Structure formats: structure tokens, C-alpha cells
Amino acid sequence: MTRPHQSHDGVPPPHVLREYALLADGERGALVGPEGDIVWMCAPRWDSGAVFSALIGGAGHYTVAPRDRFVWGGYYEEGTLIWRSRWVTTTGVIECREALAFPGDTRRAVLLRRITAVEGEARVTVRLDPHADFGDSPPRHVRRGDSGVWTGHAGPLRWRWTGATAARPVRAALRTTGLEADLVLSPGGHHDLVLELSDAELGHPVDADRAWNATELAWKRAVPPLPASLAPADARHSCTVLRGLTSSTGGMVAAATTSLPERVGAGRNYDYRYVWIRDQCYAGQAAAVAGDHALTDGAVRFVSARLHADGPRMAPAYTVTGDQVPDQKCLQLPGYPGGHDLTGNWVNHQFQLDAFGEALLLFAAAARADRLDSDGWRAAGIAADTIARRRGEPDAGIWELDDRVWTHSRLICAAGLRSMATYASPARAARWAFLADTLVAETSATSTHPTGRWQRAADDPGLDGALLIPPIRGALPAADARTVRTLEAYREQLTDDYYAYRFRHDERPLEEAEGAFLLCGYVMALAEHQQGNQAEALRWFERNRAACGPPGLFTEEYDISQRQLRGNVPQAFVHALMLESSVRLTTAPGSEGKPS
């Protein structure tokens, strides 16, 4: 792309979502666009107020961009979230190597940017506008010290900027709103910028060379080599994304952003900067299949802690520190075009039975690797007891809709019980297997469609992509007539050219109601593989693998007509299912139903 015009106030305009790359260190994440514009980052943690919120119409960004016309590209260094922005200008080639120092400190973020004149002279403009609290708190106490290091405050944050000695204050309404510098690099030269932000004392300045070396080494240790898979580089990249979204607490946020629209003007805009138990379990199971035991262990630790703390009242989602998700509220910002400006999430008032079944599937994955400790086993008992007591209650279900007795919720609980029974003591195994049989029998009596397939709920005869998951997880055999007929009906009614949709909203064409749901696309790959339809499984996998932009990040939905990403970015559970299916599809058909 050629460089677009900046807005009159110097804030980069929004780009299509497929062009943003993610920088993440486990404790927070940033999005960087094709103009070198970091327009989203919350600090000090994922669910804190954003210090750069231009993505959703707030103040605050951190931009490094060529002064000449350019076309843009970029790539991740393999097995890391170190991104290299690359610009071919009219006079040469410029790169900016960018990362959050990894692993992240829970209270201090360190943004590393190294500008390199790859070919010819590099002429760039750098603009730093830190505005905390989603733009409400502009920079204050901005000073340049004797060493040329800039310091200041923004809301609850202290910040320090090294490497911009020649920067000059940018003023508006008689106050400093940011800093700007023009840099010129000789051919082959490089220049480091280090930005530190913290809600505590900053301590000693960060040395750029040491931080880069430590970050490279930490990523090398954090992302292990993967077993054989269909797409080794992409699968490892998905594993890397999951690691970047996972805090030291073990909690993994569902996405790095809030309020990016799934459908323009449809009101489906949500804050995903929290840990969904279901998504965490998907990631933990995928990591187990891929042999990333650290990610699985972290997921088990986080989910176990929530079950021990809240028992049968475990919430569907938490902050990464295990606290309650705040109520949803509006920020009074313009929002990303077509979206809104919400923080918090109404999920904090829901009951989702399927989360308890997914927890059991996660624990079974850990038990299979002999990594489930006594706390995990006790948590499994809590989850199983909750299923026994609450299985008849209406719940919000996997898609967080109206409370009903959803078929998927009951069947995925049966799958979790069967999986854990494989590793439990004889007495527990018998009890859990009996409960699983009871769940399947009860659900079959109320939610079998006249055609012999599963239906969404006792009072809803519709189809749903979620109904493909329980057989994959072992709730009932692949050869069961209900499994086969559900897959056949879903393939016929809710898919289009190897893209899949969750369910039919109304009589409109599928693609007009919502985007193709990438999670369901990978589930279709696993379901076809389970049935022995390997060629079809591969087509599903490859079709959905391509539904991303140059940085290889997935969102929840994909607009098939415009080939654009829709929703918050990156969507962790899509990366989890991509990773799992990439490995699973190299194994014998039917292995999906075995505990992983």
C-alpha cells in the first residue's frame, strides 16, 4: 500500500484489520499498523485503560513512519512476536524491528523499536502521544533530562522514552500533547527507541541491546518445536500468538482488543480483553496436542484456581488476575469505524454449563501427559459435581445467547466426563461414565430432531456448528447416526465453499447475517477427518488457514465477499483450533475422540 494521508491532528487513520500486527509479552499487547502506528495498547495489564487508543477513536499513538512515499510489508521473526515493519520508499528500504520486551513484567511495559536503513538513507518521523485512560489523561510533567531521556506521566502511568534526544514537544491548547522527532539514518545504520510505561517507579533505564537479546532468548525458550503438522510455520505462529496472550497467572485473554465490529452497525461489538474459561480450555487442549506443556500447565492452573475459588458458581470469564469482569460501559469515543467503544462484558452475569465440561476436557489432556496434580484432580471433582447438580438448568451456552437447555452444553459435559473417566480411579470412573450416559440419554430424549440429527435445544429445532464438537471430543461415537446426520445436515445447510457459519439467524443469506465463523471452519476439518474424509478435511483446513492478513492473525469472523477480517484481533480460540487441527489432521482418523 502507499502511505495514506494522516488526519489533521497527526493521528494515523484506521486501517482494515488484516493489516495490523500484534506485539505482546503475556501481560499486555499492542497493535501496530502499516504506517508504523501503534494505535492500541493497554497498560499496565490487558484490561487496564489504553494508553494508545487511536484504534477506537481515542487519543494516543506511537508512530514511526518514513517521510517519503512508501509501500508497506512486514513479517514476524519465526517463533516470536517480534515484528519487522518494512517500507520500500522512493529512495530505499527501511525496517523497524518492534517488540514488547518478553516475558513481560506485570507492572512495567517496555516497547522496543529499532529503525534500520536497509538500503539507502532512512528518513523517518517519530511521534509519541501517550494518553492514558483511553485518551482521557494526556501527558503531563513532560521533561527532557540532562542525558536526553524524556520522562513524564499520563494518568496512573509513569513513562520514560530513550533514544529521542532531538524530539520536540507538540503543543495544543497551551499544553504538551506529545513529542515528535525527525531522524535521518545513514545507509546500513540503525537507531534504537525504548519506551517504558509503569504504574510504579521505573527503576534503572532499559538497555536496548540487552533487552533485545533477552527477548530473543525468552521467545526461543517459550515456544517449543512442534510435532509433525500440516502447516508447521503457521501452526508454530499460532502457538506463539497463544503464548503472547497468556499472562504469568496462566490466564489467556480471548483477544487483545475491545469493540472491533463483527458486522457494521449490528451492535455485535464486545470487550475480549478477559480470560474466557472455554477459550482457555480450547487453547490448553490444543497446546497438549502440540506438546507445549507450559501452555497446558498454565491453563490448568488458572481454571483449577477458578473452580476452587467459585465452585459451581464459576463465571464464564475473569480478568487475568482472576477477578470479576466489570460491567459493560461506554467510553464516549467514536469507536473503530462500524463499531462502538465498550469496555467490560455482560458475560459476568451468565451461567455457562459447557465451561465445566471444557474444564474436564482440559484436565483430561493434562492427565494424559501425566501433568495433572492433586489440585487439578480436586478441581475436576468440583466440575463433575457441578454438572451433576446443574445439568438441568438453562444456561447461556457457547454463543452466550438467551438461557436455554442447550444441546451442546450437555453433550460437551458428557465428553468431559468420559475423558476424565479414562484416568480416574475405578469408583470415580464408574460414577462419571454413568453421569455421561445419563446426560446423553436425557439430551437425546429432548433434543433429537425428527430427521435423526441433533438440534440446538429442546425448543429450537435449528442446526448449530457447536453440535459438531461433542463427537469430536468423544461424547458419542463418530459412527453414531446422530453424529453422521448432524454433520451431513450442517454441511448442506450452514456452509458455503468451505466456509462455515454458526447457525441461521433468519431468512437472509448466511453471509448477510454474519461473517464466516473461523472456529467452525476448523471444527469442520476435524469432523471430516474423524469420519475418514481426509481430502475434505484438508480442504476445510486450507480454506480457513488463508482467512488472515499478512501478519497471520485470525479474527472471530471473516467477510468472504470482501475478504476482510471482522471482530477483535487476534481471536485466541481460532488460533487454538488452527494449531490443533494442523497436528490432528496428520494422525489416524478417529483420534479426535480420544482424550488429548
C-alpha positions in Angstrom: 0.0 0.0 0.0 1.1 3.6 -0.4 1.2 5.8 2.6 -2.3 7.3 3.3 -2.7 10.8 4.5 -2.7 11.4 8.2 -5.5 13.3 9.8 -5.1 16.9 10.6 -4.0 16.3 14.2 -1.3 13.8 13.2 -3.3 10.7 14.3 -3.0 7.9 11.8 -6.3 6.9 10.2 -7.7 3.4 10.9 -6.7 0.6 8.6 -8.5 -2.6 7.7 -7.9 -5.2 10.5 -6.0 -7.6 8.3 -3.1 -5.0 8.2 -2.5 -4.8 12.0 0.3 -6.9 13.7 0.3 -7.9 17.3 3.1 -7.2 19.8 2.6 -9.0 23.1 4.5 -10.0 26.2 1.9 -12.0 28.1 0.8 -9.1 30.3 -0.4 -6.7 27.6 -0.5 -6.3 23.9 -0.2 -3.6 21.2 -1.4 -3.4 17.6 0.9 -1.8 15.0 -0.4 -0.7 11.6 1.2 -0.4 8.2 2.4 3.2 8.9 4.4 2.1 11.9 1.5 3.3 14.0 1.0 1.7 17.4 -2.7 2.7 17.9 -3.7 0.3 20.6 -2.1 -0.7 23.9 -3.5 -1.1 27.4 -1.1 -0.7 30.4 -0.1 -2.0 32.8 -2.3 -5.0 32.1 -4.6 -6.3 29.4 -7.8 -4.9 31.0 -6.3 -1.6 32.1 -7.1 1.7 30.4 -5.5 2.1 27.0 -2.5 4.5 26.7 -2.8 4.3 22.9 -6.4 4.2 21.9 -6.5 5.8 18.4 -7.8 2.5 17.1 -11.2 3.2 18.6 -11.1 6.9 18.2 -9.3 7.9 21.3 -6.2 10.0 21.8 -2.8 8.3 22.0 -0.5 6.6 19.5 3.2 5.9 18.9 4.2 6.1 15.3 7.5 5.5 13.4 6.9 6.2 9.7 9.0 7.1 6.6 8.8 10.7 5.4 8.8 9.6 1.8 6.1 7.8 -0.2 6.3 4.0 0.5 4.7 0.7 0.1 4.4 -1.5 3.2 5.2 -5.0 4.2 6.3 -6.9 7.2 6.9 -10.2 8.9 7.4 -11.9 12.2 10.7 -13.5 13.2 10.0 -17.2 13.4 8.7 -18.4 16.8 8.4 -14.9 18.2 6.1 -11.9 18.3 9.0 -9.7 17.1 7.6 -7.9 14.1 9.6 -6.2 11.4 7.7 -3.4 9.6 9.3 -3.0 6.2 8.9 0.0 3.9 10.1 0.4 0.3 10.3 4.1 -0.3 11.2 6.1 -3.4 14.8 6.3 -2.2 15.5 3.0 -0.4 14.3 0.3 2.1 13.6 0.9 5.8 12.8 -1.6 8.5 11.6 -1.1 12.1 12.0 -4.1 14.3 9.4 -3.9 17.1 8.5 -5.9 20.2 7.3 -5.7 23.7 10.2 -7.0 25.9 9.4 -10.6 26.7 8.5 -12.0 29.1 6.5 -9.0 30.4 6.6 -7.6 33.8 3.2 -7.3 35.3 3.7 -3.6 36.2 6.1 -2.3 33.6 5.8 -2.4 29.8 8.9 -2.0 27.6 8.3 -1.2 23.9 11.4 -1.8 21.8 11.7 -0.2 18.3 14.9 -0.5 16.2 14.9 1.5 13.0 17.3 0.3 10.3 18.3 1.9 7.0 18.4 -1.4 5.0 19.1 0.3 1.6 19.8 3.9 1.1 19.3 6.7 3.6 16.4 6.4 6.1 14.3 9.5 6.8 11.6 8.9 9.4 9.3 10.9 11.6 8.6 9.6 15.1 5.6 10.8 17.1 4.8 9.7 20.7 1.4 10.7 22.2 0.8 8.8 25.4 -2.8 9.4 26.6 -3.8 7.1 29.4 -7.4 6.0 30.4 -8.5 5.6 26.8 -7.3 9.2 25.9 -8.8 11.0 29.0 -5.4 11.5 30.6 -2.9 13.5 28.4 0.8 13.6 29.1 2.0 15.8 32.0 5.2 16.7 33.7 7.0 16.1 30.4 10.7 16.8 30.8 14.0 16.1 29.0 16.8 15.2 31.4 20.4 16.0 31.0 21.1 12.7 29.3 18.5 13.5 26.7 15.9 11.0 28.1 12.3 12.1 28.2 10.1 11.4 31.1 6.5 12.2 32.0 3.2 11.0 33.4 -0.1 10.1 31.9 -2.9 9.2 34.3 -1.7 6.5 36.7 1.3 5.7 34.4 4.9 7.0 34.5 6.8 6.8 31.3 10.4 7.2 30.0 11.5 7.5 26.4 15.1 6.8 25.5 16.6 7.4 22.1 14.7 10.5 21.1 17.1 13.2 22.3 16.2 15.5 19.5 12.4 15.3 20.0 10.4 18.5 20.4 7.2 18.9 22.3 3.9 19.1 20.3 1.6 21.5 21.9 -2.2 22.2 21.6 -4.3 24.4 23.8 -1.2 25.6 25.7 -0.2 22.1 26.8 2.1 19.4 25.6 0.2 16.6 23.9 3.2 14.6 22.7 6.7 14.5 21.3 7.9 14.5 17.7 11.3 13.8 16.2 12.8 13.6 12.7 15.5 11.0 12.3 18.0 10.5 9.4 20.0 7.3 9.3 22.9 6.6 7.0 22.8 3.5 4.8 23.2 0.4 7.0 22.8 2.3 10.2 20.2 1.7 13.0 18.7 3.6 15.8 17.0 2.4 19.0 14.0 3.8 20.7 12.9 2.4 24.1 9.6 3.4 25.7 8.9 2.3 29.3 5.5 2.6 31.0 4.6 1.6 34.5 2.2 2.3 37.4 5.2 2.2 39.8 8.7 3.6 39.9 10.5 2.9 36.7 13.9 2.0 38.2 17.0 1.9 36.0 16.7 2.7 32.3 16.5 -0.3 29.9 19.5 -1.0 27.8 18.2 -1.7 24.2 20.8 -4.3 23.3 20.3 -6.3 26.4 16.5 -6.1 26.2 16.6 -7.3 22.6 18.9 -10.2 23.4 16.8 -11.2 26.4 13.6 -11.1 24.4 15.0 -13.2 21.6 16.3 -15.8 24.1 13.0 -15.8 26.0 10.9 -16.4 22.9 13.2 -19.3 21.9 12.7 -20.9 25.2 8.9 -20.2 25.3 7.8 -21.7 22.0 8.9 -25.3 21.6 9.4 -27.1 18.3 6.1 -28.7 17.2 5.4 -32.3 16.2 4.6 -33.1 12.6 1.8 -30.9 11.3 0.1 -29.8 8.0 1.5 -26.3 8.2 4.5 -26.2 10.6 5.3 -22.5 10.3 1.7 -21.3 10.7 1.0 -23.8 13.5 4.0 -22.6 15.4 2.9 -19.0 14.8 -0.5 -19.8 16.3 1.2 -21.3 19.3 3.3 -18.2 19.6 0.2 -16.0 19.5 -1.4 -18.0 22.3 1.8 -17.7 24.4 1.8 -13.9 23.8 -1.8 -13.7 25.0 -1.1 -15.7 28.2 -0.2 -14.0 31.5 2.2 -15.2 34.1 -1.0 -16.2 36.0 -1.7 -18.8 33.3 -4.8 -16.8 32.2 -5.1 -16.2 28.4 -7.1 -13.3 27.1 -9.6 -14.0 24.4 -8.2 -11.2 22.3 -6.1 -8.1 22.7 -8.8 -5.5 21.8 -12.3 -4.3 22.5 -15.2 -3.2 20.4 -13.9 -4.1 16.9 -17.0 -4.8 14.9 -18.1 -8.3 13.7 -20.7 -6.7 11.5 -21.0 -3.0 10.7 -23.7 -1.3 12.7 -25.1 -4.6 14.0 -24.2 -4.0 17.6 -22.0 -7.1 17.9 -19.0 -5.3 19.5 -17.5 -6.8 22.7 -14.6 -6.4 25.1 -12.5 -9.5 24.8 -9.6 -8.5 27.0 -10.5 -11.1 29.6 -10.0 -14.8 30.1 -12.9 -16.9 28.9 -12.8 -20.3 30.6 -13.9 -22.1 27.4 -11.3 -20.4 25.3 -8.6 -21.1 27.8 -9.6 -24.8 27.7 -9.5 -24.8 23.9 -6.0 -23.4 24.0 -4.8 -25.8 26.7 -6.1 -28.8 24.8 -4.5 -27.6 21.5 -1.2 -27.0 23.3 -1.3 -30.5 24.7 -1.8 -32.0 21.2 1.2 -29.8 20.1 3.3 -30.8 23.0 3.5 -27.3 24.6 3.2 -28.4 28.2 3.9 -25.0 29.6 0.7 -23.5 28.0 -1.3 -26.5 29.1 0.0 -26.3 32.6 -0.8 -22.6 32.8 -4.4 -23.2 31.6 -4.9 -26.0 34.1 -3.5 -23.8 36.9 -5.8 -20.9 36.0 -9.0 -22.9 35.5 -8.3 -25.0 38.6 -8.0 -21.9 40.7 -11.3 -20.5 39.5 -13.1 -23.8 40.3 -11.5 -23.9 43.8 -12.5 -20.3 44.4 -16.0 -20.2 43.0 -17.1 -23.9 42.6 -20.5 -24.3 41.0 -20.7 -20.5 40.6 -17.6 -20.3 38.4 -18.1 -17.4 36.0 -17.6 -17.8 32.2 -14.8 -15.2 32.2 -12.4 -13.4 34.5 -9.6 -10.9 34.4 -6.1 -12.4 34.1 -5.7 -11.9 37.8 -8.8 -14.0 38.5 -11.0 -11.0 39.4 -14.6 -10.4 38.2 -15.1 -8.9 34.8 -16.5 -5.4 35.2 -19.9 -4.4 33.9 -20.2 -3.2 30.3 -20.0 0.5 29.8 -19.5 3.1 27.0 -16.3 5.2 26.8 -17.9 8.0 24.8 -15.4 7.6 21.9 -16.2 7.3 18.2 -15.1 3.7 18.0 -13.4 1.9 15.2 -15.4 2.6 12.0 -18.6 0.5 12.1 -18.0 -0.4 15.8 -18.5 1.0 19.2 -16.5 1.9 22.3 -17.3 -0.6 25.0 -15.4 -1.9 28.0 -16.5 -4.6 30.4 -18.7 -7.5 29.4 -22.2 -8.7 30.2 -20.8 -12.3 30.4 -20.1 -11.6 34.1 -23.8 -12.3 34.9 -24.1 -15.5 32.9 -24.1 -19.2 33.7 -22.4 -21.3 31.0 -22.7 -25.1 31.8 -20.4 -26.0 28.9 -17.4 -24.3 30.6 -17.4 -27.1 33.2 -17.3 -29.8 30.5 -14.5 -28.0 28.8 -12.6 -27.8 32.1 -12.8 -31.6 32.3 -11.5 -32.0 28.8 -8.6 -29.7 29.7 -7.8 -31.7 32.8 -8.0 -34.9 30.8 -5.5 -33.5 28.4 -3.2 -32.8 31.3 -3.8 -36.2 32.8 -2.9 -37.9 29.6 0.5 -36.3 29.8 0.8 -37.2 33.5 0.7 -33.5 34.4 -2.5 -33.2 36.4 -1.6 -32.6 40.1 -3.8 -33.0 43.2 -5.3 -29.5 42.9 -6.3 -30.4 39.3 -7.9 -33.6 40.4 -9.9 -31.8 43.1 -10.9 -29.2 40.6 -12.1 -31.9 38.3 -14.3 -33.3 41.1 -15.8 -29.8 41.6 -16.6 -29.6 37.9 -18.1 -33.0 37.7 -20.2 -32.4 40.8 -21.4 -29.1 39.3 -22.5 -30.9 36.1 -24.4 -33.4 38.2 -26.3 -30.7 40.1 -26.8 -28.1 37.5 -27.3 -30.0 34.3 -31.0 -29.3 34.1 -30.6 -25.5 34.5 -30.9 -23.3 31.4 -27.6 -21.6 30.5 -26.3 -19.0 28.1 -24.4 -21.6 26.0 -21.3 -21.4 23.9 -22.6 -18.4 21.9 -23.8 -16.5 25.1 -27.4 -16.2 24.0 -30.7 -16.5 25.9 -30.8 -19.0 28.7 -31.9 -22.4 27.4 -31.2 -26.1 27.9 -28.7 -26.0 25.0 -27.8 -29.4 23.5 -24.2 -28.6 23.0 -23.7 -27.6 26.7 -25.0 -31.0 27.9 -23.1 -33.1 25.3 -19.8 -31.4 25.8 -20.2 -32.1 29.6 -20.7 -35.7 28.7 -17.5 -35.6 26.6 -15.6 -34.1 29.5 -16.8 -36.7 31.9 -15.9 -39.6 29.6 -12.5 -38.2 29.0 -11.7 -37.8 32.7 -13.1 -41.3 33.5 -10.3 -42.7 31.4 -7.8 -41.6 34.0 -9.8 -41.6 37.2 -10.0 -44.2 40.0 -12.4 -47.1 39.3 -15.1 -45.7 41.6 -14.9 -42.2 40.1 -14.6 -43.5 36.6 -17.8 -45.5 37.0 -19.7 -42.6 38.5 -18.5 -40.2 35.8 -19.2 -42.6 33.0 -22.7 -43.2 34.3 -23.4 -39.4 34.5 -22.1 -39.0 30.9 -24.5 -41.8 29.8 -27.3 -40.1 31.6 -26.6 -36.7 30.0 -26.6 -38.2 26.5 -29.8 -40.2 27.2 -31.6 -37.1 28.7 -30.5 -34.9 25.8 -31.4 -37.5 23.2 -34.9 -37.7 24.6 -35.5 -33.9 24.3 -33.2 -32.7 21.5 -33.1 -35.2 18.7 -34.6 -33.7 15.5 -37.2 -35.7 13.6 -34.6 -36.3 10.9 -32.3 -38.0 13.4 -29.7 -35.3 13.9 -29.1 -33.2 16.9 -31.0 -29.9 17.3 -29.9 -26.8 19.1 -32.2 -27.2 22.1 -35.4 -28.9 23.1 -37.3 -25.8 22.0 -35.1 -24.9 19.0 -35.0 -27.4 16.0 -32.3 -25.5 14.3 -28.7 -26.6 13.4 -25.6 -25.2 15.1 -21.9 -25.6 14.4 -21.3 -26.2 18.1 -23.1 -29.6 17.7 -20.1 -30.9 15.8 -17.8 -30.5 18.7 -19.1 -33.1 21.3 -18.5 -36.1 19.0 -15.0 -34.9 18.1 -14.3 -34.8 21.9 -15.8 -38.3 22.5 -19.3 -37.6 23.8 -20.5 -40.3 21.5 -19.0 -42.4 18.7 -18.1 -41.0 15.3 -20.3 -43.7 13.7 -23.4 -42.8 15.8 -26.2 -42.0 13.5 -26.8 -38.6 15.2 -23.2 -37.7 14.7 -23.3 -38.5 11.0 -26.7 -36.9 10.3 -25.7 -33.7 12.1 -22.6 -33.4 10.1 -24.4 -34.1 6.8 -27.1 -31.5 7.6 -24.7 -28.9 8.8 -22.5 -29.4 5.7 -25.6 -28.9 3.5 -27.3 -26.0 5.3 -24.7 -23.9 7.1 -21.5 -24.0 4.9 -20.6 -22.3 1.7 -17.5 -23.1 -0.4 -15.6 -24.4 2.7 -16.6 -21.5 4.9 -18.8 -22.3 7.9 -21.4 -20.4 9.8 -22.6 -20.9 13.4 -26.3 -21.0 12.9 -29.0 -19.4 10.8 -30.1 -16.1 12.3 -33.0 -15.5 10.0 -34.1 -16.0 6.3 -31.3 -13.8 4.9 -28.4 -15.4 3.1 -25.8 -16.7 5.6 -23.1 -14.2 4.7 -25.5 -11.2 5.1 -26.3 -12.2 8.7 -22.7 -12.6 9.9 -19.3 -13.4 8.7 -18.0 -17.0 8.3 -17.0 -18.3 11.7 -13.4 -19.5 11.5 -13.7 -21.6 14.6 -16.5 -23.6 12.9 -14.3 -23.9 9.8 -11.6 -25.7 11.7 -14.2 -27.8 13.6 -15.4 -28.9 10.2 -11.9 -30.0 9.3 -11.7 -32.1 12.5 -15.2 -33.5 12.0 -14.5 -34.6 8.4 -11.2 -36.1 9.5 -12.9 -38.1 12.2 -15.2 -39.5 9.6 -12.3 -40.5 7.4 -12.9 -37.8 4.8 -9.3 -36.7 4.6 -9.5 -34.8 1.4 -12.5 -32.8 2.6 -10.7 -32.2 5.9 -7.7 -30.8 4.1 -9.9 -28.5 2.0 -11.5 -27.1 5.1 -8.2 -26.6 6.8 -6.5 -24.8 3.9 -9.5 -22.6 3.2 -9.7 -21.3 6.7 -6.0 -21.1 7.2 -5.9 -18.5 4.4 -8.5 -16.3 6.2 -6.0 -13.9 7.7 -3.8 -10.9 6.7 -0.1 -10.5 6.2 0.7 -10.9 9.9 -1.1 -14.2 10.0 -3.6 -13.2 12.7 -7.2 -14.5 12.8 -10.3 -12.8 14.0 -13.6 -14.4 15.0 -15.3 -13.9 11.7 -14.3 -13.5 8.1 -16.2 -11.5 5.4 -16.0 -13.8 2.5 -17.1 -11.3 -0.1 -14.7 -8.6 0.8 -12.0 -11.0 2.1 -11.7 -8.9 5.3 -11.3 -9.8 9.0 -14.2 -9.0 11.3 -14.1 -8.7 15.1 -11.4 -8.4 17.8 -7.9 -9.3 16.9 -6.3 -11.7 17.4 -9.0 -14.2 18.4 -7.3 -16.8 20.6 -9.7 -19.7 20.1 -9.3 -19.6 16.3 -5.6 -19.8 16.7 -6.1 -22.7 19.2 -8.3 -24.7 16.7 -5.9 -23.9 13.9 -3.0 -25.3 15.9 -4.9 -28.4 17.0 -6.3 -29.2 13.5 -2.8 -28.7 11.9 -1.5 -31.5 14.2 -4.6 -33.7 14.4 -5.0 -34.0 10.6 -1.7 -35.7 10.4 -2.9 -38.5 12.7 -5.2 -41.5 12.1 -8.9 -40.6 11.7 -10.8 -41.1 14.9 -8.1 -39.9 17.2 -10.0 -36.7 17.9 -12.4 -38.5 20.2 -9.6 -39.8 22.4 -8.7 -37.7 25.4 -5.8 -35.4 24.5 
